[in-house]
């Protein structure tokens, strides 16, 4: 956890170092036309609780902030997942899921269809094989427009990843530093004025481990600033130790407030 302050500082610098120097220009999407603002943000909250034969609780939250002007687009994303369940043997409630993820990204637009990016993220999953994973990457992106309602971003980059493996009864703590090759895509489809589909796929290929993350979400507005979203997230790691699982998935149903 000692590396958190360093990467949080890198993320904050990644997102907001250019804001003071960027030329202001209104954004053309629907939300910004309504507010006249270059800032977009949303907060997500999902909660599931069951009682009876099995007592379980799951809470997932998320915060997303985007600041965009003519040449720059800066984004910050924070996600947390917490879950607990009753142990059938001891009848005690135990934590069975706890994850924190933070990512900052800056895009510099060369044109409407081409941009450069700098990205930093930190992933702490208490129930995975890793104590943490931290990554910094830079590269080139290309935007493909399909009419006025859909957009596909393709990215290619290189970077550095630091992984700290947890110590177990049979395995020692291990720190892995490696260069990674990054491939990513991000697809957005405005199905209608009140509904949107979003999908992301990113693969970070290293010598010792390849990490692939997939996300798909479908949201529908129930009010001007309020939406319901159904999402699916999957993370796959090619190299795990002991009896750790290679694939982790999360299916969420959340309430989203946009402002």
Buried (B, 14 or more C-beta within 10 A) or exposed (E): EEBBEEBBEBBBBBBBEBEEEBEEEBBEEEEBEEBEBBEBBBBBEBEEEEEEEEBBBBBBBBBBBBBBBEBBBBBBBBBBBBBBBBEEEEEEEEEBBBBBBBBBBBBBBEEEEEBBBBBBBBBBBBBBBBBBBBBBBBBEBBBEEEEEEBBBBBBEBEBBBBBBBBEEEEEEEBEBEBEBBBBBBBBBBBEEEEEBBBBBBBBBBBEEBBBBBBBBBBBBBEEEBEBEBEBBBBBBBEBBEEEBEEEBEBEBEBBBEBE
